[in-house]
Amino acid sequence: MDDKRNVAKGDVVRAWCCKCSEEDIMYEQQHMIYTSLSTMIMERVSNFEFFDSLKLKIEDLEELLVDSAFVEVQRKNFRTMPTADPETSDQDRELFVEVDPSGRFGRYSDLLGAGAVKKVYRGFDQEEGRDVAWNQVKLRSFGGDPSVLKRLFSEIKLLQTLENENIIVLYSFWRDTKNSTLNFITEACASGNLRDYRKKHRRVSLKALKNWSRQILRGLEYLHNHEPCIIHRDLNCSNIFINGNIGKVKIGDLGLAAVVGKNHNAHTLLGTPEYMAPELYEEDYNELVDIYSFGMCLLEMATMEIPYSECDSIAKIYRKVTSGVMPQAFNKVTDLELKSFIERCIGQPRVRPSASDLLKDPFLMEANSEESDCSV
């Protein structure tokens, strides 16, 4: 019984030690309290049953008897517990590879993603205490034309003013003349991009696909109805991001978007070949190229296969796209309504619906309970 009693006392004291540690009580203060505990009245604890029913609360400890010898052992043990060495912590602390001109954002070496003209690194906002994405664009990819660079900067400056729950926030941007890069800081999503997220979760219901689709289209609707109109031009599942814990989807990588005039026409060839509309290759297009890209994104979400993955060169993709040949992944879509909806999105420009039109499509109406059980 005495052994059990001592074990119970040990539990009490250790629980109190943890509490003290959490509240940053100095060791000297702890020693004083231990001494007080050791002098308390013996008869207050006469049997083990008292400990067995005890609620371990810090305020109750003032009424506990703890044997002085036992307390001394526990005190010594507590004193020898490892503590953080401030100097060691400073040395081991992760260092920034570089800091932005304002000193607010820092970049780590971790690479989150990379494309033909851009790399994305893990960053940190020191002012707000939050993770961010540090994007670096190679300016040589756009040639040395000053007018092109001026337009690029003016467009990104406009993107910084966008406010929509389905658009990634752009916090800051600047040009690094020494390394010939354009850097811009954006919001970071905890679950990464939709492509990787979908691969992690192979069983996804049709209801979930519709939910993701509605959010992507709301983001596109905001961009396309903005004054001036904004065309993303490079929409694909690797630059659509998700916070998986709440199912929030956001369009990212707007640094290469195009801002167009009243006629909504653009003339620059840019994008990811597998997701590029036929008219984009002709360098004469409008915001409906984003709808085509969205259709290909939906195809990838449904099949977990990148469109035209059967092609081993950009030239082959170009020939198939411009001749109207569907990607092989399209034949793997088994739901007829989903298949028809994708066809609408990737149809000819003259009949391709807008984001606003698609949001009103019966296919995207709130899902019924049967869809929750149906995986694609």
N, C-alpha and C positions, 0 to 999 in steps of 0.2 A: 504493500500500500504506500510506503514511504517513497519507493521508486516512482510509482505512478504520480504521486503528489509532486515530486521534484520535476518530472516531465511536464506536468501541467503548469507549474511555476515558470519553467523555461519557455513554454509557449507564450505565456503572458508577457514575460519580459521581452522576448524577441519581437512580439507584436508591438509592444510599446516602443522598442528601439527603432523599428521600421517607421512608426508614426513620427518619432522625433526626427529621424533622418529626413523624412519628407518635408518637415517644417523647418529644416536647417537649424536645429537647436545645437548650440556649441557643446563640445564635449564637457567643458567645465559645468555647464548647466545640467547636463545629463548626470554627472557624477553627484551633484548635490541632491538630485531627485532620487538617485539610487540609494544614497546614504539615508535619506528620509524614509524610503521604503523599508530599508533594513531594520529600522528601529520601531516599526509599527507593532501593534499588540498581537501576541501569539494566538490568543484565544479567538480572534476574529475568523481564523481558518482552522477548523477542528477536524475536518474530514475531506476526503477527495471529492465527495459528491458536490461540495460547494464549487469546486473548480469545474466539475463536469457540466454544471448548469450555468456557469459564468458567461456573461456577454462581454466579449473583449472590447471594451471602449476605454478610451484614454481617461475619461473622467472617473471611471470605476477604479482605476489603479490606485488612487489615493486611499482607498479603503481596503487594499490588499496587504496581507503580510507576506513579505519575501525574506527568507532566511538570509542573514547578513553574509555568511560564507558563500552561499549560492550566488547572491547578487554580485559579490566581488569577482567570482569566476566569470559571470556573464559580462560584467563591466570590462574585464580584461579582454575577453573575446571580442567584444564590440569595438574596443580601442584598436585591435589589430586588424579589423576589417579593411580591405583595400580601398583607398580613396583616389580620386582623380588628381593627377599631378598637373597643375596649371601649365607648367612649362612644356610637359610632354604633349598635352592636349593642343597647345598652340603649334607645336612642331608637326603633329599628326593631322592637323586640320587641313581639309581639302583646299587647294589654292586655285585661284582663277588663272586661266591661261591669258586672258585679256579682259579689260574693262572698257566700257563705252566712254565717249568723251565727257559725259556728264558725271561719270563715276557712280551712277545709280545701278547699272546692270553689269554683271560679271558673267564670263563664259567659262564653262568647264571643258575638259577635253572629250567628254562623252559625246559620241556622234549618235544622234537620234534617227537620222535619215539622210539620204543623199540622192541627187538627181543629176541630170546632164549639166545644169548650170548652177545648181544650188546645193549647199550642205546645211543641215540643221543640227545644232548642238544644244546640249542641256545648259540652261542659264539660270541665273537667280537675280531677282529684284530685291536689292538690299533695302530699299526704302519701304516697300510694302511687305517684305518677308515672304515672298512666294516664288515658286518655280516659274520659269518662262522658257520659251523656245528662242534661241539665237540663230537667226537665218543669215547665211552669207551667200551672195550672188556674185558670180564671176562677171565683171563688167565687160571683159574682152569678148564675151559671147554675143554682145550687142554691137560690136565694132567700135571704132573710135569716133563715130559721128557725134559731135557735141549736141546737135539738135535732138538726137535719139535719147541721149542721156538726160537732157533737160526735160524732155517729155516723160521719161521714166520716173524722174524724181517728183515731178508735178502730180503724176497719177498716184504715186505712193502717198504723197502728202494728203491727197483727197481721201484715200482709203483709211487714213488715220482718223477721219471724222465719222466713219460708219458706226452705227449703233443698231445692232440686231442680235437677238438671242441665238440665232443660228449662224452667225458669222464670227470667226475668230477675231478677237480684239488685237489691233495693231497699236503697240504702245509707243514705239520710237523707231527712228531710222537715221542713218548717216552714211556718208561715203568715206571709205578708207582709200585715199589716193595712193598711199605707199604700196598697198597690196592689191590695188585695183579691184576692190570689192564694194558691193553695196550691202550694208548690214541693216537688218530690221528685227526688232524684238516683238514677239507675239505671245499671246496667251498660250499656256500649255494645258493639254487635256490629259487627265490622269490615265486613261485607258489606251492612249495612243491612237493610231489611225484605224479606220474602219476595216481595212484589208486584213491587218494582223488580228484585230478583234474578232472578225468573222472566222478566221482560221482557228482561233482558240475555242470558239463555240460552234461546233459543227451542226448541232440541232437547233435551228432557229425557225420559229413559226412564221407563217405568212402574215400574221398580225404584226409581228416585230418588223418585218420588211416594210410593211405599209407605214408603220410609225416612223421608221428611219427615212423613208421616201418623202413623207409629208414634211419633215423637218428640213431636208435638203432642198425641197422645192420652195419652202417658205424663204429660205436664205436666197435662193436664185431669184425669186419674185422680188425681194427687197432690192437686190442688185440691179435687176433689169428695169424696175420701175423708178429707180433712183434718177435724180436729175443732176448731172448728166447720167446717162445709162452706163452701167459697168458690166463688161463681159469678162467672165473668169478666164476662159480660154484653155485652162489646163485642169479641168475637173476630173478627178479619178479617185478611186478608193484609198489611195495612199495620202491624199491631202484633204480627206474628209475625216474629222476627228470625233471622238466620242468619250464622254464621261460615263462609263458603264454602270456606275452605282446608281445613277438616276436616268440613264438612257437618253441623255442629251447629246444630240448630234450637231456639229458645227463645221461649216465650210472654212477651210484654211488656204494657205498659199496664195493669198491675194496680191502678193508683191509683183506678180507678173500679169495682173489683170489689165484690160484695156478700157480706157474711158473714151466713149464715142459721142459724137454729136447727135443732132436731132434725127438724122437719117439712120442712126444706129449701125452704120457700116464701118468695118475695120478691114485693114489690108496687110496685116503682119502675120507671117507664118510662125506659129508657136504652139506648142502643146505636146502631149504624149500620143504617138501615132495610133495606138490601139483604141484611143478614145476620141480621136479627131474626126469631126464630120467631114464628108466629102468636099463641101464648099470651102472648108478651111484650107484645104490643100490648094485651092484656086486663089487664095488670098483675097477673097471678096465675100464677106459674111457679116452676119449680125448676131444678136444675143442668142438666137436659136441653136447656135453651135453648142451652147451649154446644155441645152435640152437633150441633144444627141449624146453628149458625154454622160449626162445623168442616166439615160437609157442603158448605156454600156455599164455604168456603175451598178445599176439595178440587176443587170445580167450577171455581173460578177458576184454580187451579194447572194443571188439565188443559186449559183452553181459553184461558187468558190473557185472559179477559173477565169483568168484574165482573157478578155476577148482577143481572138486571133492568135492565141498562144500556139496554134498549129503552124504559124508562119515563122520562119527562121531569119527573116530579114525585113527591114522597113519597106523595101521595094515591093515585096510580096504583099505586105499589109496594104500599101498604097493601091496596088492593082485591085485587090479584093474590095476595098472600101469604095473606090471610085467607080467600080463596075457594079456595085450594089449587092455583092455576095455577103451573106450573113456569116458571122463567125460560127464555128462548129459548136461552141458552147450553147448557142441558141437552141439547138436540137435537144439539149438535155433538160430544158425547162418543161416540166410535165403539167403544171397548172395552166390551163388554157386562157384564163382571164389574165394571169400574169404575163403570159406570152403575148397576148394581144396588146396589153398596155405597153410593153417594151417596144413592140413594133410601131406603135404610135409615136413613141419618143424618137426613134431612129429613122423615121420616114423622111421623105423628101422635104426640103425646107418650106416649100409652098403650102404643104399640108401639115407641117409639124406644129403641134400646139405650144402655146406659151406656158410658163410656169403657173400662171394664174388659172389657165384653162385646165391644166392637169390636176390642180388641187380640187377642182370641181368634178373631176371624173368619178363616176360611180365606183370604180375599182378602189379608190382611196377613201371611200366613206368609212366611218368607224367600223372596225371589224366585229363580226359576230363571234359567239363562243366557240363555234366549230373550228374557226381559223386558229384559235389558240392551241388546238391539239394537232394541227396539220403542219408538219415540218416540210421545208423546201430543200 
